[in-house]
Amino acid sequence: MSLSRPFDFIKDLNDSKHLWKIAVRITQIWYVQIPSKLGHLEMILMDSKVIQNFILFVNLFEPLLLIKTFYFLLEGGQNTSVS
């Protein structure tokens, strides 16, 4: 018997709760820099129902994310992190 919660789908995300469990693939990601403003990431996410949704990362989800570290796998298998 598993106690883990099932995954939610992108189309079901809303502000009705504070904790979501989603499994997504990032199909496209890019950095937007507007002069004299802070830059932000934008990405297109795809869940298992293959519904692509545009997520404006900085406005919608940045305050909700717990992990703000990116990991890069270098040649030779070394990991580096950038906060």
MIDOSE-1310 file (N, C-alpha, C; in nm, 2 decimals, decimal comma, always signed):
residues 83
msls	+0,08/-0,12/+0,00/+0,00/+0,00/+0,00/+0,09/+0,12/+0,00; +0,07/+0,21/-0,09/+0,15/+0,33/-0,11/+0,08/+0,45/-0,04; +0,15/+0,53/+0,04/+0,10/+0,65/+0,10/+0,12/+0,78/+0,02; +0,19/+0,76/-0,09/+0,22/+0,89/-0,17/+0,10/+0,93/-0,24
rpfd	+0,09/+1,06/-0,26/-0,02/+1,12/-0,33/-0,01/+1,10/-0,48; -0,12/+1,10/-0,55/-0,10/+1,09/-0,70/-0,06/+1,22/-0,76; -0,01/+1,22/-0,88/+0,03/+1,34/-0,94/-0,09/+1,42/-0,99; -0,07/+1,56/-0,98/-0,18/+1,65/-1,03/-0,14/+1,68/-1,18
fikd	-0,23/+1,72/-1,26/-0,21/+1,76/-1,40/-0,20/+1,91/-1,41; -0,12/+1,96/-1,51/-0,10/+2,10/-1,52/-0,24/+2,18/-1,54; -0,33/+2,12/-1,61/-0,46/+2,18/-1,63/-0,54/+2,20/-1,50; -0,50/+2,13/-1,40/-0,58/+2,13/-1,27/-0,51/+2,23/-1,17
lnds	-0,40/+2,29/-1,20/-0,33/+2,38/-1,11/-0,41/+2,51/-1,09; -0,43/+2,55/-0,97/-0,50/+2,68/-0,94/-0,45/+2,72/-0,80; -0,51/+2,82/-0,74/-0,47/+2,87/-0,61/-0,55/+2,82/-0,50; -0,62/+2,70/-0,52/-0,70/+2,65/-0,41/-0,62/+2,58/-0,30
khlw	-0,50/+2,54/-0,33/-0,41/+2,48/-0,23/-0,27/+2,52/-0,25; -0,18/+2,50/-0,15/-0,05/+2,54/-0,15/+0,05/+2,44/-0,19; +0,01/+2,31/-0,20/+0,10/+2,20/-0,23/+0,05/+2,12/-0,34; +0,13/+2,11/-0,45/+0,09/+2,04/-0,57/+0,20/+1,94/-0,59
kiav	+0,17/+1,82/-0,64/+0,26/+1,72/-0,69/+0,24/+1,70/-0,84; +0,34/+1,75/-0,91/+0,33/+1,74/-1,06/+0,46/+1,67/-1,11; +0,44/+1,61/-1,22/+0,55/+1,55/-1,30/+0,54/+1,61/-1,44; +0,65/+1,68/-1,47/+0,64/+1,75/-1,60/+0,78/+1,74/-1,67
ritq	+0,77/+1,76/-1,80/+0,89/+1,77/-1,88/+0,90/+1,91/-1,93; +1,01/+1,97/-1,92/+1,03/+2,11/-1,98/+1,07/+2,09/-2,13; +0,98/+2,14/-2,21/+1,00/+2,12/-2,36/+1,07/+2,24/-2,41; +1,06/+2,35/-2,36/+1,14/+2,47/-2,40/+1,16/+2,56/-2,27
iwyv	+1,28/+2,62/-2,27/+1,30/+2,71/-2,16/+1,39/+2,82/-2,21; +1,37/+2,95/-2,17/+1,45/+3,06/-2,21/+1,45/+3,17/-2,11; +1,55/+3,25/-2,11/+1,57/+3,36/-2,02/+1,53/+3,49/-2,09; +1,46/+3,57/-2,02/+1,41/+3,70/-2,07/+1,47/+3,81/-1,99
qips	+1,55/+3,90/-2,06/+1,61/+4,01/-1,99/+1,55/+4,14/-2,05; +1,48/+4,22/-1,97/+1,43/+4,34/-2,02/+1,52/+4,45/-1,96; +1,57/+4,55/-2,04/+1,66/+4,65/-1,98/+1,59/+4,72/-1,86; +1,68/+4,74/-1,76/+1,64/+4,81/-1,63/+1,54/+4,73/-1,55
klgh	+1,52/+4,60/-1,58/+1,43/+4,52/-1,49/+1,51/+4,39/-1,47; +1,46/+4,32/-1,36/+1,51/+4,18/-1,34/+1,47/+4,09/-1,45; +1,57/+4,00/-1,48/+1,54/+3,90/-1,58/+1,45/+3,78/-1,52; +1,40/+3,70/-1,60/+1,32/+3,59/-1,55/+1,32/+3,47/-1,65
lemi	+1,29/+3,35/-1,60/+1,28/+3,24/-1,69/+1,14/+3,22/-1,73; +1,12/+3,18/-1,86/+0,99/+3,13/-1,91/+1,01/+2,99/-1,96; +0,90/+2,91/-1,95/+0,92/+2,78/-2,00/+0,78/+2,72/-2,04; +0,79/+2,62/-2,13/+0,67/+2,54/-2,17/+0,69/+2,41/-2,10
lmds	+0,58/+2,37/-2,03/+0,58/+2,24/-1,96/+0,48/+2,14/-2,02; +0,52/+2,01/-2,02/+0,43/+1,91/-2,07/+0,41/+1,80/-1,96; +0,29/+1,77/-1,93/+0,27/+1,66/-1,84/+0,23/+1,53/-1,91; +0,20/+1,43/-1,84/+0,17/+1,30/-1,90/+0,05/+1,30/-2,00
kviq	-0,04/+1,40/-1,98/-0,15/+1,41/-2,07/-0,11/+1,48/-2,20; +0,01/+1,52/-2,21/+0,07/+1,59/-2,33/-0,01/+1,72/-2,36; -0,04/+1,79/-2,26/-0,10/+1,92/-2,27/+0,01/+2,02/-2,24; +0,04/+2,10/-2,34/+0,14/+2,20/-2,33/+0,08/+2,33/-2,28
nfil	+0,14/+2,39/-2,17/+0,09/+2,51/-2,12/+0,20/+2,61/-2,10; +0,18/+2,73/-2,13/+0,28/+2,83/-2,11/+0,27/+2,88/-1,96; +0,39/+2,87/-1,90/+0,40/+2,92/-1,76/+0,49/+3,03/-1,76; +0,44/+3,15/-1,71/+0,53/+3,26/-1,69/+0,59/+3,24/-1,55
fvnl	+0,71/+3,19/-1,55/+0,77/+3,15/-1,43/+0,78/+3,25/-1,32; +0,82/+3,37/-1,36/+0,85/+3,47/-1,25/+0,72/+3,52/-1,19; +0,61/+3,53/-1,26/+0,49/+3,58/-1,20/+0,40/+3,48/-1,13; +0,40/+3,36/-1,18/+0,31/+3,26/-1,13/+0,37/+3,17/-1,02
fepl	+0,49/+3,12/-1,04/+0,54/+3,01/-0,96/+0,66/+3,04/-0,88; +0,74/+3,14/-0,91/+0,86/+3,17/-0,84/+0,84/+3,18/-0,68; +0,74/+3,25/-0,63/+0,72/+3,25/-0,49/+0,69/+3,12/-0,43; +0,64/+3,02/-0,51/+0,60/+2,89/-0,45/+0,71/+2,79/-0,46
llik	+0,81/+2,81/-0,54/+0,91/+2,70/-0,55/+1,01/+2,70/-0,43; +1,04/+2,58/-0,39/+1,13/+2,56/-0,28/+1,28/+2,55/-0,32; +1,30/+2,50/-0,44/+1,43/+2,48/-0,49/+1,47/+2,58/-0,59; +1,57/+2,66/-0,56/+1,62/+2,76/-0,65/+1,76/+2,74/-0,69
tfyf	+1,80/+2,62/-0,71/+1,94/+2,59/-0,75/+1,93/+2,50/-0,87; +2,02/+2,54/-0,97/+2,03/+2,46/-1,09/+2,15/+2,38/-1,09; +2,14/+2,26/-1,14/+2,26/+2,17/-1,14/+2,29/+2,14/-1,29; +2,42/+2,15/-1,31/+2,47/+2,13/-1,44/+2,57/+2,01/-1,44
lleg	+2,55/+1,91/-1,53/+2,64/+1,80/-1,53/+2,75/+1,83/-1,63; +2,87/+1,84/-1,58/+2,99/+1,87/-1,66/+3,04/+1,75/-1,72; +3,12/+1,76/-1,82/+3,19/+1,65/-1,89/+3,28/+1,58/-1,79; +3,27/+1,45/-1,78/+3,35/+1,38/-1,68/+3,26/+1,34/-1,56
gqnt	+3,13/+1,39/-1,55/+3,04/+1,35/-1,45/+3,05/+1,43/-1,32; +3,11/+1,55/-1,33/+3,11/+1,64/-1,21/+2,99/+1,72/-1,21; +2,93/+1,75/-1,09/+2,81/+1,83/-1,08/+2,86/+1,97/-1,02; +2,80/+2,07/-1,07/+2,82/+2,21/-1,01/+2,68/+2,26/-0,99
svs	+2,67/+2,35/-0,89/+2,54/+2,41/-0,87/+2,55/+2,56/-0,88; +2,45/+2,63/-0,92/+2,44/+2,77/-0,93/+2,31/+2,82/-0,87; +2,32/+2,90/-0,77/+2,20/+2,95/-0,70/+2,16/+3,08/-0,76
